[in-house]
Amino acid sequence: MTPRLLIIGCGDVGLRVVKQLAGRWRVTALTSTPARAEGLRAAGVVPLLGNLDEPATLGRLAGLADCVLHLAPPARDGHTDERTRHLLAALARRPPRVLVYGSTTGVYGDCGGARIDETRALNPMTDRAARRVDAEAQLRAFGRRHGTRVSLLRIPGIYAPDREGGHPRERLARGTPVLRREDDVFTNHIHADDLARACVLALLRGLPQRAVNVCDDSQLLMGDYFDLAADLSGLPRPARITRAEAAERMGPMALSFWSESRRIANGRLKRELRLALRHPTPADGL
């Protein structure tokens, strides 16, 4: 029997998953944008119109697929993820066998540059991360209640030269500065293709109600990452500024990323999902 997959939030990463499953799985994708239907069909996906913010539109999701890949982000405000709540309420009528969720390493908050794994206590420092923590809790409870095997993929910065906004060139061309080394923070990365492969492996091999960090092997300060990208692109390296200067010049979103430093271990990714990274560092992937 051909396995059936429902993708919630079939953007760049979802379409990369579809390419890997082509001809072997039947894939349906929920979209709230009718204009996307033609593009999804061209990719070999059956489009299904519905909106996670409108529960009444989700009635057809129950029993549609054996496996669900949930890549849709929460709404932009609040401390809870109501979109995931609406999705799970719809799926509960006929629960899937497997559910994989794309979360974020932001759930760990600031770790002071420490090297951490999935046993680290969650400490979200932004509403954005708090909504992801709420989604993870909902999904784990759903898995226990319905016997669904839930995998939580904690994802850092996603990059790929062929991904929109997935290469630092534009930021470098704008001359956006980075923090000086003594103020800098560690940042973590994953190539979009490796992330897509991790999603597929989680569908096949993920352990029940288990979180997995989906990160490459690099341990780069953010400024070093942009220096590397500049060198590879033939662009000038960005200027370095102090944290006090950054507070005056940068917006809240940039400052929130510059306030958290952690080095993410990927042992579970390799040991449990058995993913062999094709782009183990940004030097390979960029």
Phi, psi and omega in degrees: 000136180288124178294149182245132181236134172251122177256127175255111184090061185270074176266218184302310182292319178301319179291329174293323175297316180302318180299321180290333183263000187308129177082350184246336180233153169265120187245129172244143180230132174281131175222142177264001184243106181305328182294342180277347187302316182297317179295322178294317178300319180298333179274001180090020184249141173273115181281145177227119182283132178181162184225124181296341177275354181232088186306329182295342181270001188256009187298334184275359185285328186297127177073008183288330185213154175288327186232145179233132173247110186258103181244010182280134179284160173293171172296171188274358179218169182092169180258352181240160180256092181288334178296315177295323178300316179295319180298312183294326177297322178290317182290335186297339181295324174214084191299145176286163178284324183224141175221122179247132184240133176271098179264205183217149174289352176297345179295340181279342183068200180281127179246012177063027180083004181291153174274125188229161173234193187289351178277353179298135178298140179285140184210066184297134184252357178228158175301325180302314179287326179298323178295325177290321177298318178298316179299316179301317181296318178300316184292319178297317179296321178298315180299316179294321184289323189250000181073022177272135178279107184257130173244130178254112180264113180268115194246133175270211179292127181264132178224160172181136181302332181260018178254135179300123183071012186267007176227141184288006185306313184297317178298318179295319180295330178284346181078025179295129183283170173232169181287148173295158190304319184290344178254359192285165181237151174284143180231157186232152190217159170210136176288141184302324179291321176294323177297317178299319178295323177296322178299315180296316181294326177293323176299325185269324193233355185301143177276153185299133175053046188242136174265141179224127174284124180254082184231156175278192186269359187282154174224078188252138164293149185301319179297323178293325177298315181287328173297316179300313181297322179296315180297319180290334182265355183071029180249158178297144174294148181291154176292152178254134180230165178279166178296324178296319177295323179297321180298330180278329190256335189257156179280171183301323182295312179299318181296327180294323177288328181279356181261359182234132182226125179202153174243116190267128175275143184242030183299316180296322179304316183277324186278317186266314178275344178059043177275124171264110185297130173274341178229076187294340176218159176300334177298328176281316188281332181275000000 
